[in-house]
Structures are given as structure tokens and as C-alpha cells.
Amino acid sequence: MQGYIHEGRSNRVTLRTRIKRSARVGLDLMARLTLHLPHAQGARILTYHEVLAGDQPCPNPFNQVSAGRLAAQVDRLLEAGYTLVTVSDLAAKLALPGQDLGRIVSLTFDDGLAEHSELVLPILGRRGVRATFYILTGRIGRYRGGGRGPGRHLTADEIVALESAGMEVGSHGRNHTALIRLGPGELRDEITGSRDDLARLLGSPPLSFSYPYGTPETYGPRAVEEVRAAGYSNAVCTTLGANRPGSPLHELRRIPAYDTDDPDLTLARARGAYDWAGRLQGMWLRLFPHHSSRKGSG
């Protein structure tokens, strides 16, 4: 019986992967066409996770980007006249009427990984741009597994160095837990506790929070209220789309950036080519709910 269950799960993952890859081919083709259309209103936040040295294709392009590819993507945005700002700077603009959001992009890096200091910071520093880095405070300096094998999280000194270099440091919680499954005390520990951790490390509390996993069914309205109560001025999720004046500042939308994105596709993301895919995302999650949102998942 257990073998049948395992086989069923494997088939489900294979089907999900095939559908996802096919959908991306179609989305990317349509995105290239939008480069000839006017810029869509709103500002976008791009999401990155693992960054690998060099410029060779990454084994897991959905969660990784090579340093060479990242540099090319940033250069394309700058060549097109975009200003790269932190999430909190973007949120401040969204809170005010009449702000020009036509060519503003925020870059975010989740999970607080060592390569964010070793590889990403030099790329951004040489170009004089800022980004937001979301830290897991329960994993500072610890070694980790992951899609590319063993690595480590940022040390306390590296986190301080990020902020000293002009980057924004935000919280990603303590342990990358699906917040929807936590009781009140555990929820407060992840959200307020991680804010206190960074306040002690940096001398002032972070303004921005990134929900682990990031889809509404993995964090829920209680987490949004806890983020507000903790004193964060903004938060980001992984719901696809643009942000405009009036957008909820504690559920700012983001768009993933991939290693398979050539510079023009990155520009298309910034211009709004993928905004409408948020509707597809909702349908997708109803068919294939994120594993962390299911009862009993670990």
C-alpha cells in the first residue's frame, strides 16, 4: 500500500512539473511580445533565492540564479532606466498619492544565504544599487542543505556588513515555518521574535517582513495581523502581480526571477508582462496546494 501511495505522489509531482514547464514556455513567449507595448502601471518586486558562482546554467533554475546571469539581469534593468530601491522605500512611495512608479523595481533575496554576501553584494555594490535581504534569524551562521547541496546561512557579521553597505535587512522569520500552522505563541515568536533578534543585532528593528513560502494559504490573516502588531511597516508575499498606490502594504506582491530569464525577460517582468499570471497562480494552487499548507506536513 505504501508503494502505491509513493507512486501516486511521484506521478503527481511529475505532472505538476510538466505542466509548470509548459506554462512557462507560453508565458515567456507572450512576455517577449510585451516589450513592444507601453509599460504597465505599477512597480514590481523580483524574488531571488540561491545564487551560484559563475555563469553556467543552474541545476534548479526555479530556485537558483548564477551570479553572471544576475549581473546581466541587473544591467538590463539599469540600461532601461529603472531605479532599484529597497522594499521599504517602495512601500513608502506606495503610501503617498501621486508618486511616479513607472520605472521602479525592488530586488529581494530570501533565506539569508552566505552567497548573498559573497556574490550578490559585490554585484550590487559595483552598480550602486540597493536591495532587500530577508534573514532567517534562527539559522544565522548555520550550515544548511538545499537544492545545490551543503552551504551555510549568513553570519551575524555578514548581516551587519550588508546593512553597512546600504542594503535593507528584513525578517523572514526564525525557522522558515508555515505560519498558518502555528499557535498564537509560536506565531509571535516567529514574527515578533525575529524582529527582536535583528534589532539586537543591527541596533534598530527591521521594517520589512517576508512570509515563509509566501502564498496566502501558507500564512493566513492571523500572520498579517501579527506582522502589523509587531511594528513592521510592510511585508511581502509570493502572490504574483504589481504594486500600486492603495496596494496592501503588508501583502506586497512579488514576481520570481529565474536563471532561465535572459535580460530581456527580466525587463519584461519589470514592465508588467507577468502581472496577469497571478490569476493562473490562484488556479494552480487550488489544483496543487503548497505542501506546507497541508495538515500534518512538516
Phi, psi and chi 1 to 4 in degrees:
 res  aa     phi    psi   chi1   chi2   chi3   chi4
   1 MET       -  -43.2  176.5   64.9   71.4      -
   2 GLN   -62.3  -35.4 -169.9  168.3   -4.1      -
   3 GLY   -63.7  -38.8      -      -      -      -
   4 TYR   -64.7  -40.7  -73.7  115.6      -      -
   5 ILE   -62.5  -45.5  -66.6  173.0      -      -
   6 HIS   -62.0  -42.4  177.4   75.3      -      -
   7 GLU   -63.8  -38.8 -177.4  178.7   -8.2      -
   8 GLY   -62.9  -42.5      -      -      -      -
   9 ARG   -65.4  -41.0  -71.8  176.5  178.1  172.0
  10 SER   -62.4  -43.2  177.3      -      -      -
  11 ASN   -63.5  -37.2  -70.0  -22.0      -      -
  12 ARG   -65.6  -42.2 -176.2  179.5  176.0   87.5
  13 VAL   -64.7  -42.6  170.0      -      -      -
  14 THR   -62.3  -44.8  -59.3      -      -      -
  15 LEU   -61.2  -45.1  175.0   61.5      -      -
  16 ARG   -60.3  -43.1  179.6  174.0   58.2 -166.7
  17 THR   -64.8  -43.2  -59.0      -      -      -
  18 ARG   -64.0  -43.6  -72.1  176.3  177.0  173.0
  19 ILE   -63.3  -42.8  -65.5  173.6      -      -
  20 LYS   -62.2  -44.2 -172.0  174.5 -178.1  179.4
  21 ARG   -66.1  -42.0  -73.4  175.3  176.7  169.1
  22 SER   -64.5  -42.5  -61.8      -      -      -
  23 ALA   -62.8  -38.7      -      -      -      -
  24 ARG   -65.5  -36.7  -77.9 -154.9   56.7 -130.0
  25 VAL   -59.8  -46.5  170.7      -      -      -
  26 GLY   -65.6  -42.9      -      -      -      -
  27 LEU   -61.7  -43.2  -73.2  171.6      -      -
  28 ASP   -66.8  -36.9  -69.3  -11.5      -      -
  29 LEU   -63.5  -45.1  177.3   60.7      -      -
  30 MET   -66.9  -34.1  -72.1 -173.7  -72.7      -
  31 ALA   -62.7  -38.9      -      -      -      -
  32 ARG   -63.5  -33.7  -68.0 -175.2 -169.8  -79.0
  33 LEU   -65.2  -31.0  -61.8  176.5      -      -
  34 THR   -72.4  -12.5   66.8      -      -      -
  35 LEU   -63.2  -17.2  -69.4  170.9      -      -
  36 HIS   -97.8    3.8  -54.9  -73.5      -      -
  37 LEU  -107.4  163.1  -60.0  175.7      -      -
  38 PRO   -60.9  152.4  -22.6   33.4      -      -
  39 HIS   -61.2  131.6 -179.8  -74.3      -      -
  40 ALA   -75.1  145.4      -      -      -      -
  41 GLN   -63.1  149.7  -69.0 -174.8  -13.7      -
  42 GLY   109.2  167.7      -      -      -      -
  43 ALA  -116.8  146.9      -      -      -      -
  44 ARG  -114.6  150.7  -77.8   91.6 -161.2  164.5
  45 ILE  -117.0  122.6  -58.0  171.6      -      -
  46 LEU   -98.1  141.6  -58.3 -174.9      -      -
  47 THR  -111.9  131.3  -50.2      -      -      -
  48 TYR  -127.3  156.9  -64.6   88.9      -      -
  49 HIS  -127.5 -101.0  -69.9   85.3      -      -
  50 GLU   -75.2  142.0  -63.7  179.9   -1.0      -
  51 VAL  -126.6  127.5 -179.0      -      -      -
  52 LEU  -106.7  147.7  -53.1 -170.0      -      -
  53 ALA   -66.8  153.6      -      -      -      -
  54 GLY    86.1 -162.5      -      -      -      -
  55 ASP  -135.8   21.4   56.3    7.4      -      -
  56 GLN   -82.0  152.8  -63.6  -58.4  -52.3      -
  57 PRO   -55.2  143.4  -25.3   34.6      -      -
  58 CYS   -89.0  148.0  -66.5      -      -      -
  59 PRO   -62.0  -34.8  -14.3   22.6      -      -
  60 ASN  -123.4   81.4 -180.0    7.3      -      -
  61 PRO   -66.6  -14.9   25.0  -34.6      -      -
  62 PHE   -76.9  -18.9  -66.3  121.5      -      -
  63 ASN  -129.0   -0.5 -160.6   54.4      -      -
  64 GLN  -131.9  157.1  -60.9  169.8  -25.3      -
  65 VAL  -145.4  141.9   63.2      -      -      -
  66 SER   -77.5  154.1   71.7      -      -      -
  67 ALA   -61.0  -38.3      -      -      -      -
  68 GLY   -64.7  -41.7      -      -      -      -
  69 ARG   -65.8  -42.8  178.4   67.3   89.4 -179.8
  70 LEU   -58.5  -45.9  172.7   63.7      -      -
  71 ALA   -60.1  -41.7      -      -      -      -
  72 ALA   -66.0  -37.8      -      -      -      -
  73 GLN   -65.1  -44.5  -68.0  172.7  -10.4      -
  74 VAL   -63.0  -43.6  172.3      -      -      -
  75 ASP   -60.0  -39.1  -74.6  -18.8      -      -
  76 ARG   -65.6  -40.3 -173.9   68.0 -179.7   96.6
  77 LEU   -63.6  -42.4  -67.2  172.6      -      -
  78 LEU   -67.5  -40.8  -65.3  174.9      -      -
  79 GLU   -60.3  -33.0  -70.4  166.4    3.2      -
  80 ALA   -82.7    2.9      -      -      -      -
  81 GLY    89.4   16.0      -      -      -      -
  82 TYR   -81.8  145.2  -80.5   81.4      -      -
  83 THR  -100.6  128.9  -59.8      -      -      -
  84 LEU   -99.9  119.3  -84.1   56.1      -      -
  85 VAL  -125.4  164.2  -58.0      -      -      -
  86 THR   -73.4  163.1   66.7      -      -      -
  87 VAL   -62.3  -40.3  170.9      -      -      -
  88 SER   -67.3  -35.2  -70.3      -      -      -
  89 ASP   -65.6  -40.7  -75.9  -14.6      -      -
  90 LEU   -64.3  -44.1  171.8   58.3      -      -
  91 ALA   -60.0  -38.5      -      -      -      -
  92 ALA   -63.2  -38.0      -      -      -      -
  93 LYS   -67.9  -39.8  -70.8 -179.1  177.1  -67.0
  94 LEU   -64.7  -27.2  -68.3  170.3      -      -
  95 ALA   -78.5  -10.8      -      -      -      -
  96 LEU  -110.6  139.3  -63.1  173.9      -      -
  97 PRO   -73.7  152.1   26.2  -33.0      -      -
  98 GLY    78.2   13.3      -      -      -      -
  99 GLN   -81.0  139.5  -66.2  -68.9  -56.0      -
 100 ASP   -83.4  113.7 -179.6   10.5      -      -
 101 LEU  -109.0   15.2  -58.4  175.0      -      -
 102 GLY   -60.6  -38.4      -      -      -      -
 103 ARG  -133.9   58.1  -69.3 -175.2 -178.1  -91.1
 104 ILE  -123.3  134.4  -68.3  178.5      -      -
 105 VAL  -137.7  143.2  173.6      -      -      -
 106 SER  -113.9  137.6  -68.7      -      -      -
 107 LEU  -104.5  132.8  -54.0 -176.3      -      -
 108 THR  -125.7  144.7   61.6      -      -      -
 109 PHE  -127.8  114.5  -63.8   84.6      -      -
 110 ASP   -92.8  153.5  -77.3   11.7      -      -
 111 ASP    91.4   -8.6  -59.7  -25.0      -      -
 112 GLY    61.0   60.0      -      -      -      -
 113 LEU   -97.4  151.4  -53.8  176.1      -      -
 114 ALA   -57.5  -36.4      -      -      -      -
 115 GLU   -67.2  -16.6   63.6 -100.5   28.6      -
 116 HIS   -65.3  -32.9  -64.5  167.1      -      -
 117 SER   -83.6  -43.9  173.0      -      -      -
 118 GLU   -74.9  -36.2  -63.2  166.2   -7.0      -
 119 LEU  -113.0  -43.8  -59.8  175.1      -      -
 120 VAL   -75.7  -45.8  177.7      -      -      -
 121 LEU   -56.7  -45.1 -176.5   57.9      -      -
 122 PRO   -61.3  -37.9  -24.9   35.7      -      -
 123 ILE   -61.8  -47.5  -69.7  171.3      -      -
 124 LEU   -69.5  -41.3  -58.8 -178.9      -      -
 125 GLY   -61.6  -42.1      -      -      -      -
 126 ARG   -64.5  -23.7  -74.4 -165.7  -66.1  -90.9
 127 ARG  -101.6   -2.0  -69.0  157.4  176.3   80.1
 128 GLY    66.4   34.0      -      -      -      -
 129 VAL  -117.5  160.7  -61.1      -      -      -
 130 ARG  -115.5  157.8  -57.4  172.8   68.5 -157.5
 131 ALA  -148.4  175.5      -      -      -      -
 132 THR  -116.9  131.0  -60.5      -      -      -
 133 PHE  -116.4  124.6  -65.2   80.3      -      -
 134 TYR  -101.7  122.2  -69.9  108.3      -      -
 135 ILE  -103.9  138.1  -51.5  -60.4      -      -
 136 LEU   -91.9  102.8  -69.3  163.7      -      -
 137 THR   -71.9  -19.3   64.3      -      -      -
 138 GLY   -79.8   -3.4      -      -      -      -
 139 ARG  -123.2   14.4  -59.3 -176.7 -175.3  178.7
 140 ILE   -58.1  124.6  -67.7  174.4      -      -
 141 GLY    76.0   -0.2      -      -      -      -
 142 ARG   -86.4  155.2  -66.8 -173.2  179.6 -179.4
 143 TYR   -83.2  156.8  -78.1   83.1      -      -
 144 ARG  -144.2  162.0   60.3 -177.5  -73.0  -86.7
 145 GLY   -95.8 -149.5      -      -      -      -
 146 GLY   135.6 -174.4      -      -      -      -
 147 GLY   -62.0  -25.8      -      -      -      -
 148 ARG  -112.5    8.4   70.6 -175.0 -168.1  -54.6
 149 GLY   103.8 -170.4      -      -      -      -
 150 PRO   -60.7  146.7  -21.8   33.0      -      -
 151 GLY  -162.1 -159.4      -      -      -      -
 152 ARG  -147.7  164.2   67.9  170.2  174.8   82.4
 153 HIS   -88.6  163.9  -67.8  -88.5      -      -
 154 LEU   -58.5  143.4  -68.4  164.2      -      -
 155 THR   -82.8  168.6   64.8      -      -      -
 156 ALA   -59.7  -42.2      -      -      -      -
 157 ASP   -64.0  -38.2  -73.0  -15.8      -      -
 158 GLU   -68.4  -35.6  -72.4  169.1  -26.4      -
 159 ILE   -65.5  -43.6  -65.3  169.2      -      -
 160 VAL   -60.8  -40.5  171.3      -      -      -
 161 ALA   -65.0  -36.3      -      -      -      -
 162 LEU   -58.9  -49.4  -81.9  177.5      -      -
 163 GLU   -66.0  -38.4 -172.5 -176.6   60.5      -
 164 SER   -63.4  -27.2  -62.7      -      -      -
 165 ALA   -83.3    2.9      -      -      -      -
 166 GLY    97.3    4.6      -      -      -      -
 167 MET   -83.5  154.7  -55.8  -60.5  156.1      -
 168 GLU   -88.9  133.9  177.9  177.0   26.9      -
 169 VAL  -109.8  119.9  173.6      -      -      -
 170 GLY  -117.8  176.2      -      -      -      -
 171 SER  -100.9  142.2  171.0      -      -      -
 172 HIS  -117.5   20.5 -158.7   25.9      -      -
 173 GLY    88.4 -173.1      -      -      -      -
 174 ARG   -94.6  -39.9  -79.8  179.5  163.5  165.1
 175 ASN  -133.3   17.9  -60.6  -64.1      -      -
 176 HIS    52.8   53.7 -151.1  -75.6      -      -
 177 THR   -99.5  143.5  -57.7      -      -      -
 178 ALA   -67.6  109.3      -      -      -      -
 179 LEU   -65.5  -26.0  -58.0  176.9      -      -
 180 ILE   -61.0  -24.9 -168.1   73.5      -      -
 181 ARG   -93.9    2.3  -67.4  164.3   34.5 -144.2
 182 LEU   -95.7  147.8  -59.3 -178.0      -      -
 183 GLY   -76.3  172.3      -      -      -      -
 184 PRO   -55.2  -45.0  -25.5   34.4      -      -
 185 GLY   -66.9  -42.6      -      -      -      -
 186 GLU   -65.7  -39.0  -64.5  171.1  -50.8      -
 187 LEU   -62.6  -44.3 -172.1   64.3      -      -
 188 ARG   -64.6  -36.4 -171.1  167.6  -59.8  111.6
 189 ASP   -63.0  -43.1 -177.7   68.2      -      -
 190 GLU   -68.1  -41.8  -76.6  -69.1  -37.3      -
 191 ILE   -90.5  -56.5  -66.3  172.4      -      -
 192 THR   -75.4  -39.3  -56.7      -      -      -
 193 GLY   -61.3  -41.4      -      -      -      -
 194 SER   -68.2  -33.5   63.1      -      -      -
 195 ARG   -64.7  -42.4 -172.7  172.0 -171.2  -97.7
 196 ASP   -63.7  -38.9  -66.9  -18.5      -      -
 197 ASP   -57.3  -48.5  -66.7  -20.3      -      -
 198 LEU   -70.3  -32.9  -71.0  174.6      -      -
 199 ALA   -62.4  -41.5      -      -      -      -
 200 ARG   -66.9  -36.2  -75.9 -169.8  -67.1  -89.5
 201 LEU   -75.2  -41.1  177.1   61.3      -      -
 202 LEU  -102.5  -12.8  -59.7  173.4      -      -
 203 GLY    93.5  -11.0      -      -      -      -
 204 SER  -151.5  150.3   59.1      -      -      -
 205 PRO   -74.6  150.6   26.0  -33.5      -      -
 206 PRO   -69.7  154.2   28.2  -35.3      -      -
 207 LEU   -95.9  -22.5  -62.7  176.8      -      -
 208 SER  -120.6  145.3 -169.0      -      -      -
 209 PHE  -127.8  143.5 -174.8   85.9      -      -
 210 SER  -118.0  119.9  172.1      -      -      -
 211 TYR   -68.4  124.7  -60.4  103.5      -      -
 212 PRO   -57.0  136.9  -25.3   35.6      -      -
 213 TYR    69.7  -41.3  -56.8  109.5      -      -
 214 GLY    83.1   -7.3      -      -      -      -
 215 THR   -91.7  147.7   55.6      -      -      -
 216 PRO   -52.6  -35.6  -29.0   36.6      -      -
 217 GLU   -75.1   -7.2   76.4  -83.9    7.4      -
 218 THR  -100.8   -9.9   64.6      -      -      -
 219 TYR  -124.3  -45.4   60.8   83.5      -      -
 220 GLY    80.0  165.9      -      -      -      -
 221 PRO   -64.4  -29.8   18.1  -29.7      -      -
 222 ARG   -61.6  -39.5  -72.0 -170.2  -55.4  118.5
 223 ALA   -66.2  -39.4      -      -      -      -
 224 VAL   -60.7  -44.0  177.7      -      -      -
 225 GLU   -65.5  -38.6  -70.2  -53.2  -47.7      -
 226 GLU   -66.2  -38.1 -174.3   66.7   34.8      -
 227 VAL   -62.0  -44.2  166.0      -      -      -
 228 ARG   -62.2  -47.7  -73.6 -163.5 -173.2   97.7
 229 ALA   -63.3  -30.8      -      -      -      -
 230 ALA   -71.6  -18.2      -      -      -      -
 231 GLY   106.0    6.1      -      -      -      -
 232 TYR   -68.9  138.7  -65.5   96.2      -      -
 233 SER   -87.0  -13.9   64.6      -      -      -
 234 ASN  -160.7  165.0   63.3   85.1      -      -
 235 ALA  -153.8  154.4      -      -      -      -
 236 VAL  -119.5  147.3  -64.8      -      -      -
 237 CYS  -120.7 -167.0   59.0      -      -      -
 238 THR  -116.1   14.8   57.9      -      -      -
 239 THR   -66.1  131.4  -58.6      -      -      -
 240 LEU   -74.6  143.2  -60.8  176.1      -      -
 241 GLY   146.9  179.6      -      -      -      -
 242 ALA   -94.6  164.7      -      -      -      -
 243 ASN  -119.1  132.8  -59.8  -72.7      -      -
 244 ARG  -133.0  164.9  -57.2  176.5  178.0   87.9
 245 PRO   -52.3  129.2  -29.0   36.6      -      -
 246 GLY    99.0  -12.7      -      -      -      -
 247 SER   -63.4  144.4  -67.6      -      -      -
 248 PRO   -64.4  118.6   21.2  -31.1      -      -
 249 LEU   -69.2  -17.2  -63.3 -176.8      -      -
 250 HIS  -102.0   12.4  -69.9   88.6      -      -
 251 GLU  -146.3   54.5  -71.8 -176.2  -81.8      -
 252 LEU   -68.0  138.9  -65.7  173.3      -      -
 253 ARG   -84.2  153.5  -62.4 -178.0  170.6 -143.2
 254 ARG  -134.1  165.5  -67.4 -165.9  -72.5  178.6
 255 ILE  -131.0  125.6  -64.9  173.8      -      -
 256 PRO   -69.9  145.4   25.8  -33.6      -      -
 257 ALA  -110.4  139.8      -      -      -      -
 258 TYR  -118.8  158.9  -62.1  122.6      -      -
 259 ASP   -66.2  -26.4 -173.0   64.9      -      -
 260 THR   -78.7   -4.7   49.9      -      -      -
 261 ASP   -78.1  114.1  -68.0  -11.6      -      -
 262 ASP   -73.2  169.0   61.1   36.3      -      -
 263 PRO   -54.7  -35.5  -30.6   38.2      -      -
 264 ASP   -67.6  -34.9  -82.8  -14.2      -      -
 265 LEU   -67.9  -35.6  -85.1 -178.0      -      -
 266 THR   -62.8  -42.6  -57.4      -      -      -
 267 LEU   -61.8  -40.1  179.4   59.5      -      -
 268 ALA   -61.2  -38.7      -      -      -      -
 269 ARG   -61.9  -43.6  -66.4 -178.5 -170.9  -81.3
 270 ALA   -66.6  -29.5      -      -      -      -
 271 ARG   -83.6  -11.2  -71.6  169.8   51.8   85.1
 272 GLY   109.0   12.2      -      -      -      -
 273 ALA   -65.3  -24.9      -      -      -      -
 274 TYR  -106.5    6.1  -66.2   82.8      -      -
 275 ASP   -56.4  -45.1  -68.9   -4.8      -      -
 276 TRP   -68.6  -16.1   66.6  -84.9      -      -
 277 ALA   -67.2  -10.5      -      -      -      -
 278 GLY   -59.6  -32.5      -      -      -      -
 279 ARG   -68.0  -40.1  -67.1 -169.3  -68.9  -86.4
 280 LEU   -64.7  -37.3  -74.1 -178.5      -      -
 281 GLN   -59.6  -42.1 -178.5 -172.0   33.1      -
 282 GLY   -62.1  -41.7      -      -      -      -
 283 MET   -65.5  -40.9  -64.2  169.1   55.5      -
 284 TRP   -59.9  -45.4  173.5  -93.1      -      -
 285 LEU   -70.8  -24.4  -70.5  171.2      -      -
 286 ARG   -71.0  -34.4  -75.7 -168.5  -69.3  -86.3
 287 LEU   -79.5  -40.0  -70.0  171.3      -      -
 288 PHE  -128.9   77.6  -59.6  103.2      -      -
 289 PRO   -58.5  146.1  -20.0   31.7      -      -
 290 HIS   -61.9  137.7 -165.1  -78.0      -      -
 291 HIS   -57.4  -31.7   69.3   86.5      -      -
 292 SER   -73.1  -14.6   63.9      -      -      -
 293 SER   -89.2   -9.2   66.8      -      -      -
 294 ARG   -85.7  139.2  -65.7 -165.0  -72.4  -89.4
 295 LYS   -59.7  131.8 -173.8  176.1 -179.4  180.0
 296 GLY    86.4   -2.1      -      -      -      -
 297 SER   -77.2  153.7   62.7      -      -      -
 298 GLY  -125.6      -      -      -      -      -
